[in-house]
């Protein structure tokens, strides 16, 4: 996904939320109170409601975005920026790029994302990553041709991060050569 396809797909807060919901629905929602997995979707409240106990789960709740006040759009843009280059962007640069006033929430967001994505920059791929523990989510690539088969993954984050789809060939910014993301 490049900046143009990203911009075309994620045009506003709503499109980001709908995409996020799609990803969450694939994982399934578990009620915190009764562990039921059957929910209604309350479209006006952006929340799930448990069919057994009526307990509500907001779209953010139980995910990496829980407790963050930043919009879905800001999260999506940040994930894109973190994935966009080999080195990614610093929190400070992301704050500047997104025109955000406060540094702390940005730092917290980036910190969580880096943790979820893994420390290695090979992992800064938007596609096909999903973290089961913290409810990390995916942004899928539309370009199948860029995808390559997921190879074995020996990193420490293996237990936390599960690669659901194939990962993407990233281009090395120094050499321009494609390298395989794992
Ligand atoms: Zn319940």
Boltz pocket constraint, residues with backbone or C-beta under 6 A from the ligand:
constraints:
  - pocket:
      binder: B
      contacts: [[A, 31], [A, 32], [A, 33], [A, 34], [A, 35], [A, 36], [A, 50], [A, 51], [A, 52], [A, 53], [A, 54], [A, 55]]
      max_distance: 6.0
